[in-house]
Amino acid sequence: MRNDTARWDAPPSPDTSIVVPGLRIYRDSPSRLTLISGVRVRLDSDLPLVGWPDEAPDAAHALVLRRDRILEVDGPARCDSWDEEKSVARSDMTDGYGRVILEGPAAMNLLRQGAEISLDIPSPAVTRLVFGLPAMLHRMSSDRFALFFTRAQLAAGWTALQSHTS
Amino acid sequence: MIGGRFETGGLIDRATPIYFTFDGRRYAGFRGDTIASALLANGVRVVGRSFKYHRPRGVWGSWFDEPNAIFSVTLGDVTMPNMLGTTTLLEPGMSVRAVNAWPSAQNDIKGGLDLFHRFLGAGFYYKTFMAPDWHLFEPMIRRMAGLGVVDASLPGDYVSQQITDRCDLLVVGAGPAGLVAAEAAACAGKSVWLVEDHADLGGSLRRRGDRIEGQSVEDWITARCAAIEAAGGKILTRTTAFGAYDHGLFGLAREHGFGKAPTLYRLRAGACVLAAGAIDRPVTFASNDLPGVHSLEGALDYMGRYGVLLGGDIAIAANHSQVDQAAERMKAVGCRVSVIDPAAGCIAARGRKGVRGIGQNGRHVDCETILASAGWTPVVHLWRHAGGKLVWDDALATFRPAEPPENMRAVGAANGTFGLDQALAEGRAAGAGQAAPDFVSVFSLTPVLPVPGTKGRQWIDFQHDVTLKDVELAARENYVSVEHLKRYTTLGMASDQGKTSNIPGLAAMAAIQGKAIPEVGSTTFRPPFVPMPLELYHGHHRRQSFHPLKRLPLEDRHRAAGAVLGEYGGWLRPAWYGSGSERDEVAREVRMVRATGGLLDASPLGKIEIMGPDAEAFVNFVYYNTMSTLKPGRLRYGFLLTERGVVYDDGVVFRMGPDRFVISSSSSHAEGVTGLLEGWRQDGNDPNRIFVHDTTNHWSTVTITGPSARAVTATLGLDVDLSSDAFPHMSFRETIWQGDPLRIARVSFTGEVSYEMSVRAGRVHELWDTLTRAGAEQNVRPIGLEAISVLRAEKGFIIIGKDTDGETMPHDLGFAVPRLRKSAAFVGDRSLHTDVANDPERRQMVGLAVASGAPMLATGAHIVEGKTPRSIGIVTSSYDTTSIGRPIALALVDRGAGRHGEMVTVWHMGQTTSATIIAPCAFDPKGDRIHA
């Protein structure tokens, strides 16, 4: 087996940030992420739904991933199960995703290097390919964006962001 | 006088001289010059050599239509090959060298090749270098072929920025029609991008206009720009729209100067107005490639933009309605101008390394410069990229846009509208979204097309040395299709992609065949419109981002423990631990597991949840094995098949409850299995009653395996009875560890007692640390994937994709019984009933044993039989393992299951050895250890 240890930089520490003019990129961790699927999941959600280019509130909210799937962010604790009463499937994904925050007036320009996005083109869902990686992207305010990568691809996502800011 | 600079005029900055060298000689130009304009201003006529005959070549055009002025340019430490001299802006200190010439373009050592031109016609290489073997000549021909050489020391910061954007309207070309179209659209409230490949705006106004709509050209352009920008429009200069793609996507490349990578804009435009203008067509006449033969429009452009005059004694070989105006402009600056109508008889240029005169019908005119134009050709490349149609216009003797592609309009010269007022009207109408106005063309000409059979060497493609005689030869040899003509003669295959040669070539072929030009057709237009550096197209995936591996939460622990990391199924995982050799460290880890135990980071194992009222039926349907009988708290090994009945993945299914399952797929297949399940969920099942969640990233898994596994696991203090009776093999428990859920399963890939523990990824460090501390006291330490590969092979456990191929079915692996016991339909069932599936000669998995003391078999070696050896199988896994005391191997062999005990020959890289076919399981075949 080839020794590839040196070919790959160690994953960045969670405390690492990137600061360039007009842009700060850092990681943070939502307290809870819950994946919920069901036919009426969007209609029945108690939390405000966030698509593109909606601004997610600071409080608990739900990202729309597809027609029948949402990701609750900082929502209530729920049991991994099939809920017969509400006809929804729930899975805890708190540790399944890493969240990266991009804030500053240059944030949108950076994102446009890696994704075909426009504030003028809405989408019900926040799922995207960003720098070639599957991701969830939404706005938190006018120049503050949250980007979710799977935990396994968080290092790749961070590297992509880093290389496009250097 | 050959070449010279006016005291005033043009867009150059005469206050800023720039010094540079060409083929070692020093010259001066000005800021705003291109390399070509500076050379012409200095009287340099020979700027390069042709590709095949090494004929001396001068500048033909003034912009992207230039086929000859191609240079290697060095500035500082950076050398860029194949820079087009007419579009590369001059910078101080540039060292410019002609490509395809040595020691200089003026005195090229290979210039003598032209003496042999009679023997070097089209198809020469194909016909001459066939015997004895093309490959004998290929290296020499390859060395001679090509133009510039890529500098291996390209700077590391030569990286293209790539930006996606969108607009309502893209206007390509900022000539008069483009400017007014952009202005009209912007003022109507549309978001407009106007792109222009020159550094300045105005297009043809720079070479033809004095005043426009009552204003000076400069004032008029300034007013248009101000209006566009005031309305929110965006103007990008030095930006080439090089390709039109599906769904309104356009590729734009913005230049940033020499040695700097251009920026790529992937622009999604709601609509496009093509105002790219037109270029001069060469006139096909004898010796029309001599230095000193230029395009008429190019000459006007050099005057207007750069203040450069291409000669004092000028012959204009053209007959269109703009010729007189051009001649007057040249006379006004003191030139002696003769106008020759090329339609009035064959013409021929005189001279050797430059023009000395021109003759027609016995009349000879001395001149130093010939300005030729057979008419104007609309620049329709983007139009064709987007799927627009062309129509042949007899009056203009060219193709012009006809049926438009979706959301694209051509205006001005790009539409074959060569009158300024008409172009402005067209542009304004297009910008405002109105219908194109009707008008009568003010442009006229007498068509000038190649005349087959006429005397002299008449060039069709300047860069690739394709002559009229080459086209005639191609026709004689029946390469009459334009695509065949192109490939046989290389016409249009040069770096200019036939911008100047296509129409003369098509016209020549049409004339030879006695057909109309539209019947001959045209070749396909493909992006990029002009050559672009490959860097422009780079994907997001480069360097470490090229095929980025998935990373383990515990990677820091593995690195700290001295793990050697490698790629396994798209993940960066520990191969082994320790600083010794791979062989020694892996053998140590294998021995350790068999003696005490090992600790494995198994986090990549898939954890795909299936939930819903139909979950049980669905899992039973997608699995080869019966899963409907699985009880909560139990797990079962099984195969996922493709519709062809081929094994796609193996894994373990956990039944969490009546309507919830977790599929633990193989590590490299978690995403693939999720996709497969999603596909079947929506195909033949009720997608509202089944949901698939891939939770692989949320959970991390640590496996402890070996005789001491139970004792080490016990140190966690779980609320689970770990005894074999209470917690048997192939069962699992859910519990709480330090306040968080923990799922513990008895499942083994090593043949030893194993406990596979999954916790949320954020807690796996504590779990790993606890187990490594407890394990160390009993010599249970981390192991890597290489040891696991050996341990599982000893047990005859397969790795999908390694021990199976694209034909392997479950019964080939010894798993025929589950199918016999299953009555419900399942994916792949039908394919298992085919003749192919039941062929008695199918390859089946076996073990191989070598004689005592013999070396291990090579993975990939063939099992062969017969006097003329024929492969009957392949070694899929092979290891030299100390726990068995001999090398072991797994193989797929024809009829393998019935051949146990048979001696076979194994062939690898010319060497043969013998092996005996045995059962795959070589360690603890009764399974006493796994159930302990």
Chai-1 contact restraints between the chains, C-beta under 6 A:
chainA,res_idxA,chainB,res_idxB,connection_type,confidence,min_distance_angstrom,max_distance_angstrom,comment,restraint_id
A,M1,B,G566,contact,1.0,0.0,6.0,A-B,restraint_1
A,M1,B,A575,contact,1.0,0.0,6.0,A-B,restraint_2
A,M1,B,E786,contact,1.0,0.0,6.0,A-B,restraint_3
A,R2,B,G566,contact,1.0,0.0,6.0,A-B,restraint_4
A,N3,B,V564,contact,1.0,0.0,6.0,A-B,restraint_5
A,D4,B,L565,contact,1.0,0.0,6.0,A-B,restraint_6
A,D4,B,G566,contact,1.0,0.0,6.0,A-B,restraint_7
A,T5,B,V564,contact,1.0,0.0,6.0,A-B,restraint_8
A,T5,B,L565,contact,1.0,0.0,6.0,A-B,restraint_9
A,W8,B,L572,contact,1.0,0.0,6.0,A-B,restraint_10
A,P11,B,R551,contact,1.0,0.0,6.0,A-B,restraint_11
A,P11,B,E555,contact,1.0,0.0,6.0,A-B,restraint_12
A,L35,B,H693,contact,1.0,0.0,6.0,A-B,restraint_13
A,S37,B,F691,contact,1.0,0.0,6.0,A-B,restraint_14
A,V39,B,N688,contact,1.0,0.0,6.0,A-B,restraint_15
A,W82,B,M611,contact,1.0,0.0,6.0,A-B,restraint_16
A,W82,B,G612,contact,1.0,0.0,6.0,A-B,restraint_17
A,W82,B,D659,contact,1.0,0.0,6.0,A-B,restraint_18
A,W82,B,R660,contact,1.0,0.0,6.0,A-B,restraint_19
A,A89,B,M611,contact,1.0,0.0,6.0,A-B,restraint_20
A,A89,B,F691,contact,1.0,0.0,6.0,A-B,restraint_21
A,S91,B,E609,contact,1.0,0.0,6.0,A-B,restraint_22
A,S91,B,H693,contact,1.0,0.0,6.0,A-B,restraint_23
A,S91,B,T695,contact,1.0,0.0,6.0,A-B,restraint_24
A,M93,B,H698,contact,1.0,0.0,6.0,A-B,restraint_25
A,D95,B,H698,contact,1.0,0.0,6.0,A-B,restraint_26
A,D95,B,R760,contact,1.0,0.0,6.0,A-B,restraint_27
A,D95,B,A761,contact,1.0,0.0,6.0,A-B,restraint_28
A,D95,B,G762,contact,1.0,0.0,6.0,A-B,restraint_29
A,G96,B,N697,contact,1.0,0.0,6.0,A-B,restraint_30
A,G96,B,H698,contact,1.0,0.0,6.0,A-B,restraint_31
A,R112,B,I163,contact,1.0,0.0,6.0,A-B,restraint_32
A,R112,B,T164,contact,1.0,0.0,6.0,A-B,restraint_33
A,Q113,B,Q162,contact,1.0,0.0,6.0,A-B,restraint_34
A,Q113,B,I163,contact,1.0,0.0,6.0,A-B,restraint_35
A,E116,B,T164,contact,1.0,0.0,6.0,A-B,restraint_36
A,S118,B,R166,contact,1.0,0.0,6.0,A-B,restraint_37
A,F131,B,H540,contact,1.0,0.0,6.0,A-B,restraint_38
A,G132,B,H540,contact,1.0,0.0,6.0,A-B,restraint_39
A,G132,B,H541,contact,1.0,0.0,6.0,A-B,restraint_40
A,T150,B,N697,contact,1.0,0.0,6.0,A-B,restraint_41
A,R151,B,N697,contact,1.0,0.0,6.0,A-B,restraint_42
A,R151,B,A761,contact,1.0,0.0,6.0,A-B,restraint_43
A,A152,B,K550,contact,1.0,0.0,6.0,A-B,restraint_44
A,A152,B,R551,contact,1.0,0.0,6.0,A-B,restraint_45
A,A152,B,N697,contact,1.0,0.0,6.0,A-B,restraint_46
A,A155,B,R551,contact,1.0,0.0,6.0,A-B,restraint_47
A,A156,B,P548,contact,1.0,0.0,6.0,A-B,restraint_48
A,T159,B,Q544,contact,1.0,0.0,6.0,A-B,restraint_49
A,T159,B,S545,contact,1.0,0.0,6.0,A-B,restraint_50
A,A160,B,S545,contact,1.0,0.0,6.0,A-B,restraint_51
